[in-house]
Amino acid sequence: MAKVTIIGAGAMGSALIVPLADNGHEVRLWGTELDGEIIDSLRKGLPHPKHKHRLPSEIATYQVTELEEAMLDTELVIMAITSDALENVFDKVVPFLKEGVIVGSVSKGFNYDQNGRIVILPEILENTLPETLRNKVPIVVVGGPCKAIEVVWKSPTAVTYSSNNVEAAKYMQSILMTDVYRVEVTDDVIGTEVCAAMKNAYSVGLGMAEGFKAKNGFLHNNTKAALFTFAVAEMGILTKAMGGSLEAVIGLPGVGDLEVTGEAGRNRTLGELIGGGLTASKAVEKMREEGITVEGYPAIKFGYYLAKQLESEEKLSLDQLPLLRGLYSILYENAPAYGKIKELLQNCTGYYKI
């Protein structure tokens, strides 16, 4: 039996309790300052407010002031925090880490490092560790099509665990894998992370195609399929430029996660609202009023500036990424969604070269 601490009591963090409990592990769920009501509800035996299901009763829950207790003798820490808050929360966790503890991360996105460069999140985690723990606390990232509610339902699910320390990824696999929560292991951290972040961005575009139905009165499945194809190709271009493998793009972290995120979820909803006629700012505001955080909104901006960063390093050209450029224009320059997507398709005259 392993001792596992989950940092973040949101939908995904709490969902991972299910396979862990099924495997008989000791699970501690720690809530951030935003999770106080969730922890209170769970302590009362009530359903989780996010996915409306009761979690296994044997888990231990901890409020924000009880981090030290939650981390006591833990063997595996799983960071389930939004990308914008990950560094700040991990900074609080670090003092309680010891050599050999494995850090898993289900957070997806990009951020700036200390030099102002856009980097993948594992680099942020690695740079937050003190020198005494670097290369001694393995970091494992999670990618692939995985809706939290379906993990709770025990719907058959397949994901990817990636780490520079493959043995650490295999250990985490052994802790979490069940007959319905399946895990493959790779060493392609870059490919997994680039796909994990960019599928959030591109799924906003897929949602726009759904929103055009409300605006125009007819389906746009052809449009959505074309955008899906462009998205996969552009994820491949970005992944290759960053030094990752195309296997991740055509595997669970890329095509798999893009498909499920484009079918349902917050990013698709944001795109649907924009495709239906709302401006990006109005759509984001509407979702925030409903308490919904959308990772795809900042992911488009980060992805665009990452592409410019890579262009300055002569690793790609922005001209290779017309869909990303179009999404940035729609969300951050107020370009009309339907007109911009139509223009994109009109100008697409050949195959992407990856």
C-alpha positions as CSV (number, residue, x, y, z in Angstrom):
1,M,0.0,0.0,0.0
2,A,1.4,3.4,-1.1
3,K,0.8,6.7,0.6
4,V,-0.4,9.2,-2.0
5,T,-1.1,12.9,-1.6
6,I,-3.3,14.7,-4.2
7,I,-2.8,18.4,-4.3
8,G,-6.0,20.1,-5.5
9,A,-9.5,18.9,-4.8
10,G,-11.0,19.9,-8.1
11,A,-12.6,17.5,-10.6
12,M,-9.5,15.7,-11.9
13,G,-7.6,15.5,-8.6
14,S,-10.6,14.0,-6.8
15,A,-11.3,11.7,-9.7
16,L,-7.9,10.0,-9.4
17,I,-8.9,8.9,-5.9
18,V,-11.1,6.2,-7.5
19,P,-8.3,4.1,-9.1
20,L,-6.1,4.7,-6.1
21,A,-8.7,3.6,-3.7
22,D,-9.6,0.6,-5.9
23,N,-5.9,-0.5,-5.6
24,G,-6.0,-0.2,-1.8
25,H,-3.7,2.8,-1.4
26,E,-3.8,5.4,1.4
27,V,-5.0,8.6,-0.2
28,R,-4.8,12.1,1.2
29,L,-6.7,14.9,-0.6
30,W,-5.4,18.4,0.1
31,G,-7.4,21.4,-0.9
32,T,-6.1,24.8,-1.9
33,E,-7.6,28.0,-0.5
34,L,-10.2,27.7,-3.3
35,D,-11.2,24.2,-2.3
36,G,-12.4,24.9,1.2
37,E,-16.1,24.2,0.5
38,I,-15.2,21.1,-1.4
39,I,-13.3,19.6,1.5
40,D,-16.1,20.6,3.9
41,S,-18.6,18.7,1.7
42,L,-16.5,15.6,1.4
43,R,-16.0,15.6,5.2
44,K,-19.7,15.6,5.6
45,G,-20.0,12.6,3.3
46,L,-21.7,14.7,0.6
47,P,-21.1,14.3,-3.2
48,H,-18.2,16.2,-4.7
49,P,-19.6,19.5,-5.9
50,K,-17.9,19.3,-9.3
51,H,-19.0,15.8,-10.5
52,K,-21.8,15.2,-8.1
53,H,-20.6,11.7,-7.0
54,R,-19.6,10.5,-3.5
55,L,-15.9,9.6,-3.3
56,P,-14.6,6.5,-1.4
57,S,-15.1,7.1,2.3
58,E,-11.7,5.9,3.4
59,I,-9.8,8.8,2.0
60,A,-8.4,11.5,4.3
61,T,-9.1,15.1,3.5
62,Y,-7.1,18.2,4.4
63,Q,-7.8,21.9,4.4
64,V,-5.3,24.5,3.1
65,T,-3.7,24.9,6.5
66,E,-3.0,21.2,6.9
67,L,-0.5,20.7,4.1
68,E,2.3,19.4,6.4
69,E,0.0,16.6,7.7
70,A,-1.1,15.7,4.2
71,M,2.5,15.3,3.1
72,L,3.7,13.2,6.0
73,D,5.7,10.2,4.7
74,T,4.0,10.4,1.3
75,E,5.6,8.5,-1.6
76,L,3.7,10.0,-4.5
77,V,2.4,13.6,-4.9
78,I,0.0,14.3,-7.7
79,M,-0.3,18.0,-8.7
80,A,-3.9,18.6,-9.9
81,I,-3.7,22.4,-10.2
82,T,-4.6,24.8,-13.0
83,S,-1.5,25.8,-15.0
84,D,-1.5,29.4,-13.9
85,A,-1.5,28.5,-10.2
86,L,0.8,25.4,-10.5
87,E,4.1,27.1,-9.6
88,N,2.7,29.0,-6.6
89,V,1.1,25.9,-5.1
90,F,4.1,23.7,-5.8
91,D,6.3,26.2,-4.1
92,K,4.3,25.5,-0.9
93,V,4.6,21.7,-1.4
94,V,8.4,21.7,-1.9
95,P,9.5,22.2,1.7
96,F,7.8,18.9,2.5
97,L,9.4,16.9,-0.3
98,K,12.1,14.4,0.3
99,E,14.6,12.6,-2.0
100,G,12.9,9.8,-3.9
101,V,9.3,11.1,-3.6
102,I,7.7,11.1,-7.1
103,V,5.8,14.1,-8.3
104,G,3.0,13.5,-10.8
105,S,1.3,16.3,-12.7
106,V,-2.1,16.4,-14.4
107,S,-1.8,20.1,-15.1
108,K,-1.7,21.1,-18.8
109,G,-0.3,24.3,-20.3
110,F,2.7,26.5,-20.6
111,N,4.2,29.2,-18.4
112,Y,7.2,31.6,-18.3
113,D,10.4,30.6,-16.8
114,Q,12.7,32.9,-14.8
115,N,14.3,34.2,-18.0
116,G,10.9,35.1,-19.6
117,R,10.9,32.1,-22.0
118,I,7.8,30.1,-22.5
119,V,8.4,26.5,-21.3
120,I,6.4,23.4,-20.6
121,L,5.1,22.9,-17.1
122,P,7.6,20.1,-16.0
123,E,10.4,22.7,-16.4
124,I,8.5,25.0,-14.1
125,L,8.3,22.2,-11.5
126,E,11.9,21.3,-11.9
127,N,13.1,24.9,-11.6
128,T,11.0,25.3,-8.4
129,L,12.9,22.5,-6.7
130,P,16.0,23.4,-4.6
131,E,19.3,22.3,-6.0
132,T,19.5,19.6,-3.4
133,L,16.4,17.9,-4.8
134,R,16.9,18.4,-8.5
135,N,17.2,15.0,-10.3
136,K,16.3,13.4,-7.0
137,V,12.5,14.1,-7.1
138,P,11.3,12.5,-10.4
139,I,8.6,14.3,-12.3
140,V,5.9,12.4,-14.2
141,V,3.4,14.1,-16.5
142,V,0.0,12.8,-17.5
143,G,-1.5,13.1,-21.0
144,G,-4.3,11.6,-23.0
145,P,-8.1,11.6,-23.3
146,C,-9.3,11.6,-19.7
147,K,-12.5,13.2,-18.6
148,A,-12.6,13.3,-14.8
149,I,-16.3,12.3,-14.5
150,E,-15.6,9.2,-16.6
151,V,-12.8,8.1,-14.3
152,V,-15.3,8.4,-11.5
153,W,-17.8,6.3,-13.5
154,K,-15.0,3.8,-14.2
155,S,-15.5,4.1,-17.9
156,P,-12.5,2.4,-19.7
157,T,-9.8,5.0,-20.1
158,A,-6.3,5.0,-21.5
159,V,-3.7,7.7,-20.7
160,T,0.0,8.3,-21.0
161,Y,2.5,8.8,-18.2
162,S,5.8,10.4,-19.4
163,S,9.0,11.1,-17.5
164,N,12.7,11.5,-18.1
165,N,12.9,8.9,-15.3
166,V,11.0,6.0,-16.9
167,E,11.2,3.9,-13.7
168,A,9.4,6.6,-11.8
169,A,6.7,6.6,-14.5
170,K,6.4,2.8,-14.3
171,Y,6.1,3.1,-10.5
172,M,3.3,5.6,-10.8
173,Q,1.7,3.3,-13.4
174,S,1.8,0.4,-10.9
175,I,0.1,2.6,-8.3
176,L,-2.8,3.8,-10.4
177,M,-3.5,1.4,-13.2
178,T,-6.6,-0.8,-12.8
179,D,-8.6,-2.9,-15.3
180,V,-10.4,0.2,-16.5
181,Y,-7.8,2.9,-16.0
182,R,-5.0,1.9,-18.3
183,V,-1.6,3.6,-18.5
184,E,1.1,3.5,-21.1
185,V,4.6,4.8,-20.2
186,T,7.0,6.9,-22.4
187,D,10.0,9.1,-22.0
188,D,8.6,11.8,-24.3
189,V,7.9,14.5,-21.8
190,I,8.0,17.3,-24.5
191,G,5.6,15.6,-26.9
192,T,3.2,14.7,-24.1
193,E,3.2,18.2,-22.7
194,V,3.0,20.2,-25.9
195,C,0.0,18.1,-27.0
196,A,-1.6,18.4,-23.6
197,A,-1.4,22.1,-23.7
198,M,-2.2,22.7,-27.4
199,K,-5.2,20.4,-27.6
200,N,-6.9,22.9,-25.1
201,A,-6.2,25.7,-27.6
202,Y,-7.3,23.9,-30.7
203,S,-10.4,22.4,-29.1
204,V,-11.7,26.0,-28.8
205,G,-11.6,26.1,-32.6
206,L,-13.5,22.8,-32.8
207,G,-16.1,24.3,-30.5
208,M,-16.5,27.3,-32.9
209,A,-17.6,24.9,-35.7
210,E,-20.3,23.6,-33.3
211,G,-21.3,27.2,-32.5
212,F,-21.7,28.1,-36.2
213,K,-24.8,25.9,-36.2
214,A,-26.6,28.2,-33.8
215,K,-25.5,31.2,-35.9
216,N,-26.2,29.8,-39.3
217,G,-28.9,27.1,-38.7
218,F,-27.1,24.1,-40.1
219,L,-24.3,21.7,-39.2
220,H,-20.7,22.3,-39.8
221,N,-19.2,18.8,-39.5
222,N,-17.1,19.3,-42.6
223,T,-15.6,22.4,-41.1
224,K,-15.0,20.7,-37.8
225,A,-13.3,17.8,-39.4
226,A,-11.0,20.1,-41.4
227,L,-10.1,22.0,-38.3
228,F,-9.4,18.8,-36.5
229,T,-7.0,17.8,-39.2
230,F,-5.2,21.2,-39.2
231,A,-5.0,21.0,-35.4
232,V,-3.2,17.6,-35.4
233,A,-0.8,18.8,-38.1
234,E,0.0,22.0,-36.2
235,M,0.5,20.1,-32.9
236,G,3.0,18.0,-34.9
237,I,4.9,21.1,-36.2
238,L,5.1,22.6,-32.7
239,T,6.1,19.3,-31.0
240,K,8.8,18.7,-33.6
241,A,10.2,22.2,-33.2
242,M,10.3,21.8,-29.4
243,G,12.2,18.5,-29.7
244,G,9.3,16.1,-29.0
245,S,8.2,13.0,-30.9
246,L,5.4,12.7,-33.5
247,E,4.3,9.5,-31.8
248,A,2.8,11.6,-29.1
249,V,0.9,13.6,-31.6
250,I,-0.8,10.6,-33.3
251,G,-1.2,8.9,-29.9
252,L,-3.2,9.4,-26.8
253,P,-1.7,12.8,-25.8
254,G,-2.4,14.3,-29.2
255,V,-5.2,12.9,-31.4
256,G,-6.8,11.1,-28.4
257,D,-7.0,14.1,-26.1
258,L,-8.0,16.5,-28.9
259,E,-10.9,14.3,-29.9
260,V,-12.4,14.0,-26.4
261,T,-11.8,17.7,-25.6
262,G,-13.3,18.7,-28.9
263,E,-16.4,16.6,-28.2
264,A,-17.2,17.9,-24.7
265,G,-15.7,20.2,-22.1
266,R,-15.0,23.8,-21.2
267,N,-12.8,24.6,-24.1
268,R,-15.3,23.4,-26.6
269,T,-18.0,25.4,-24.8
270,L,-15.9,28.5,-25.0
271,G,-15.5,28.0,-28.8
272,E,-19.2,27.2,-29.1
273,L,-20.1,30.5,-27.5
274,I,-17.7,32.4,-29.8
275,G,-18.9,30.6,-32.9
276,G,-22.5,31.4,-31.9
277,G,-21.8,35.1,-32.0
278,L,-20.3,36.2,-28.6
279,T,-17.0,38.0,-28.6
280,A,-14.2,36.1,-26.9
281,S,-14.1,38.5,-23.9
282,K,-17.9,38.2,-23.4
283,A,-17.7,34.4,-23.7
284,V,-14.9,34.1,-21.2
285,E,-16.7,36.5,-18.8
286,K,-19.9,34.4,-19.1
287,M,-18.0,31.3,-18.2
288,R,-16.2,32.9,-15.3
289,E,-19.4,34.1,-13.9
290,E,-20.5,30.4,-13.8
291,G,-17.3,29.5,-12.0
292,I,-15.7,27.8,-15.0
293,T,-12.0,28.2,-15.7
294,V,-11.0,27.7,-19.4
295,E,-7.4,26.6,-20.0
296,G,-7.8,26.9,-23.8
297,Y,-8.1,30.7,-23.6
298,P,-4.6,31.3,-22.2
299,A,-3.3,28.3,-24.1
300,I,-4.0,30.0,-27.4
301,K,-2.0,33.1,-26.3
302,F,0.9,31.0,-24.9
303,G,0.9,28.8,-28.0
304,Y,1.0,31.8,-30.3
305,Y,3.9,33.4,-28.4
306,L,5.7,30.1,-28.2
307,A,5.5,29.9,-32.0
308,K,7.0,33.4,-32.2
309,Q,9.7,32.3,-29.8
310,L,10.5,29.2,-31.9
311,E,10.4,31.4,-35.1
312,S,13.0,33.7,-33.6
313,E,15.1,30.6,-33.0
314,E,14.6,29.5,-36.7
315,K,12.8,26.3,-35.7
316,L,9.6,27.1,-37.5
317,S,7.7,29.8,-39.3
318,L,4.3,31.2,-38.1
319,D,3.2,30.7,-41.7
320,Q,3.2,27.0,-40.9
321,L,0.5,27.5,-38.2
322,P,-2.5,29.3,-39.9
323,L,-5.1,27.8,-37.5
324,L,-3.2,28.9,-34.4
325,R,-2.7,32.4,-36.0
326,G,-6.4,32.5,-36.8
327,L,-7.5,31.5,-33.3
328,Y,-5.2,34.1,-31.8
329,S,-6.8,36.7,-34.1
330,I,-10.3,35.7,-33.1
331,L,-9.7,35.6,-29.3
332,Y,-7.2,38.4,-28.9
333,E,-7.8,40.7,-31.9
334,N,-11.6,40.5,-32.1
335,A,-11.6,39.0,-35.6
336,P,-15.0,37.5,-36.5
337,A,-14.9,33.8,-35.9
338,Y,-16.9,32.6,-38.9
339,G,-15.1,35.0,-41.3
340,K,-11.7,34.1,-40.0
341,I,-12.3,30.3,-40.2
342,K,-13.8,30.7,-43.7
343,E,-10.7,32.7,-44.8
344,L,-8.5,30.0,-43.3
345,L,-10.2,27.3,-45.4
346,Q,-10.1,29.4,-48.5
347,N,-6.3,29.9,-48.1
348,C,-5.5,26.3,-47.4
349,T,-4.3,25.0,-50.7
350,G,-1.9,22.2,-49.8
351,Y,-0.8,19.7,-47.3
352,Y,0.9,20.6,-44.0
353,K,4.6,19.7,-44.1
354,I,5.6,18.4,-40.6
